[in-house]
Amino acid sequence: MRVGIVILPEHRWWAAEPLWRMAEEYGFDHAWTYDHVGWGSLVDKPWFDAVPTLTAAATVTSRIKLGTLVASPNFRHPVHFARELTALDDVSDGRFLLGVGSGGSGFDTRVFGERALSAAERGDRFTEFVELLDTILTSDNTSFDGEHYSAAEARRAPGCVQTPRVPFVVAAEGARAMRLAARFGNGWVTTGRPPGTEVTDSAAWWRGLRDNTERFDEALQQQGRVPGRVPRYLNADAGPSYSLSSVEHFRDVLGRASELGFTDVIVHWPRTEEPFEGRESILDEVSSEVLPGLKEH
């Protein structure tokens, strides 16, 4: 089992830099940040962009993998985004993970004054986004004319450090997104619930996760891929309780996730208020009492 942590892009760099350093020193395998223009209840609070944040994080770390949880087509165009990803992969010396999802209909849409797309339209756009991004990152010269995106002789050079491209960790809850994750994903990430919904019952959430893993197995098999060879990331704080509320609860989350076949669990850095309200002392205990034991197995 590998464990990652999310650091929200809410702090000025003098305050954020120590957190990214500490994530590596604590022994986390990967560290992530959200890729939004504004998010949820924090939309009126300080917020910074994911790409420069991760670029800066890459310069103050050396081992830990870094990623977006998750980038979306809401305000990214594959042609320019491919350039940003190539640069991130280069600056991090091949430590970048692209978490990517379909995007919701919240602030990231409203702030641009655009109409909200239906779920089916978002699915169409997401498919086109991933397909074109994959093509640009793996082909020397790409031209494309789609319903949502176009590209005219988009160049790849110099290409990603990682080959054939940066790993795609595809967020998927529904059948259509899972098929896309099975086609292009070097990993799958799930919240265990439909986008924009909340789950208040822990047992129901874990049952939903079990169903999701079984459906993802089927999607992989349909693509001729071996289920056990594709990493599975669980967003542990998408459930009804905060994963770092106690060391005991964190151990329980890890055990349940492992039983369902998850290879990676992602938690969030404790904040002084909701969301993810918690104590950094718990994080200290987890790093000293739990994470070292995971490395031994």
N, C-alpha and C positions, 0 to 999 in steps of 0.2 A: 504494500500500500504506500502510495506517495501522497503528500499533503501540500496543498498550496494555500495562499492567503491573498485576499483582496485588500488593497489599499485605495480607498476612494480618492479621487483627484481633487481634494477639497482644501489642501493646505498650500500655503506659499512654500517655495522650495526649501527655504531654510528650515522649515518645520517638517517637510515631507522627506527630505534626504535621509535623516536618521532612521526613519521607518523602513525605507527600502534597504538600507545597510543592515538593519536589525533582522529583517526577514531572512536575509542570507545567513547572518550569524546564528540565528535561532535554528537553522537547519531545515527550513522549508524547501521543498523541491521546486516550486514555482510560485511566482507572485504576479498578480493581475491588477488591472484597474478598469473602471467602467469607461465605455466609449459613448458618451452622450453629450449633447449641448447643455442639457439640464436634466435632472433626474428626480422623479417622485416628490417627496416632501422636502427635498433639499434644493428645489428649483430656485428659491430666492436666496440661497446661501452661496458662499464662494465655490467656484467650480472651474477646473482647468481642463485643457484638452488632453486626450489620452496619448497621442503620438509624441509630442514633445516631452510629456511626463515620462513615458517609457524610454525615450531616448536618453533623458537625463539619468534615469535609474540604471540604464545599461552602463553608464560611465562610472558609477560608484559601486558596481557589483562585478563579480567575475565568474560566478558559478551558477547561480540560480537562473532558471528559465523565466522569461517575462512575457506577458500576454495581455490581450484585450478580452474582457468578459462583459459583453461581446460587442464587436464592431457590427454595424448593420448598414443596409442600403439607404437608411433614412436620410443621410447627408453625405454619403461616400460614393464617389464614382470610381469604378474599377480601374480606369486608366491612371488617374492621379494616385489612387490608393495603392496601386501596385508599386509606384515609385516610393511612397512612404514606407511600405513594408520592406522593400529591398534595402532602403537605408537603415531601417530598424534592425534588420537581420545582420547587416554589415557592422553597425556600431556595436551590437551585442555579441558579435563574433559567433553567429549561429545559435543564439539562445532564445530567439523569438518564437512564440506560439500565437497563431492567429485564431482567437476565439471569434466566431462569426455567427450571427443569427439574422432572422428575417426582419427584425425591427417591429416595434409596436405602433400604436396610433396616438401616443401621448405627446408630451411637450416637444420632442424632437421633430414631430411633424407640424404641430401648431405654430412653433416659433418661426417657421418659414412661410407661414400663411398658405400652406398647401391643404388640399382636401384630404381627409383621411381615407386611406385605401381600405377596401374590404379584405377579409382574411384571404380570400382567393387571389385577389390582386397582389397582396403582399407576398403570397406564395409564388406567384408568377415572377415577380420582381426579384425575389430571393434566388430562385433557380437561375435566372439570367445573370444575376450578380456573381454568384459562385462560379458558374460556368465560364463567364468572361474573365473573371479574375484568375482562375486557374489557367486559362489559355494564355493570357498576357504574361504570367509568371513563368510559363514553361515553353513559350514560343518566341523566336527572335523578332517576328514581325506579325502583328495581329490587326486585321480589319474585321469589323463586325457591325451589323445593322440590325438591332433588335427592337422590341417594343418599348423597352425602358432605357436601354443604353446603346450607344454607338461608339465605335473606335475606328480611327483611320490611320493605319500603319503605326500602331503603338509598338514601341521598341521595348525589349527586355533588358538589354545590356546595362550593367554588367551581370545581371542575374543575382539570385540569392546566394548566400553562403551555403545554406542548406540545400541539398539537391533532392528531387528536381525543383523544389520550391520550399517556402516556409510551410510547416505543418498546419493544416486546417483542423481546428477543433470545432465541429459544427454543432450548434445548439439546435435541438430538435425535440419536440413533444408529440406532434401529430404524425400521421402515417406519411404524408407527403414530404415533410422535412426530414423524416428518418430515412426515406429513400435517397434523398439528396446527401445526407450524412454518410450513408452506406456507399454512395458512389465516390464522393470526394474527400470524405473525412479521414484524417490521420488520428482522429479521436472524436468522441461524441460527448457532449455535455448536456445535462438535463437538470431541470428544477423539480421535476416530478409533478408538475401541474400546468394546466393550460396558461398561456401568457395572459397577464392582467387579472388573474384570479388569486385568491388566497385560500389556504387550507388551514383549518383550525384544529383538526383532529389528527394526532400523530399517527395513529394506527392506519387511518385512511391514506395518509401521505405515503407511508411505507408500502402499503398495498399498491398504490399507484405507481411507485417506483418499480416494484416487481413487474407489474404489467408492462411498463415502459421497456424494461430490459428484455423481456420476452419478445416484444414487438420489434425491438432493434435487432435482436438475433435473427428474426425472420427477414428483416430488410437486408441484413448482411448476406444471408444465405441466398437470397434472390439475386444478389450481385456477384455471387460466386466467391464471397470472402469468408474467411474463417472467423467466427465471432470472437473467439478467445484471443485473437491477435490484434484487436482494435482497442486501444485504451478507452476507458469510460470514466468520465469526470462527473462527480456529483456536486452540485451547488448545495452544500449542506444547510445553508441558512435560508433556503427557499421554503423550508418546512415551517411548522408552527412554533418551533423553539430555537433559540440561538445556540449554535453548536458549542460556543466557548462559555456557556453559562457556568460550567464547572468542569473539572478534569474528568470526573466520572461520566458526565454526559457526553463529553467529547469521545471518551473511550467507547461508549455505547454506540455513538454514531459511526465510528470507524468499524466496529464489529458488525453492525447491521449492513453497512455499505459493502463490506468485504463479502458477506454472505450472499449478497445480490450480484456479486461479480464486478463491482466497481474497482478500478485500479487506482483511482485518484479521488481525493476528497478536497473540496475547496471551502475554506472558511473566510470570515471577514475580520479585519483588525478591529478590536474593541473600540467603541466610541463612548463619549461621555453622556450621550443621549440617543434615543431611538432615531433611525434604525441601527441595529447591531450594538445596542447599549451593553456594555460589559466592563470588566476590569482587566487591566493589563497584567495584573498579578497572575490571573489564570493563564494568560498567554505565556508568562514566564515559566509557570509550572508545566504546561504542556511541552514547551521546548526542552525542558530539562528532564522530565519524567516519561514522556510518551514518544516524542519524535526519535530520540536515539534508539529506542527499542525497535522501531520500524525499520531502521537501517540495518539491523542485525539479521533480519529475516529475508 
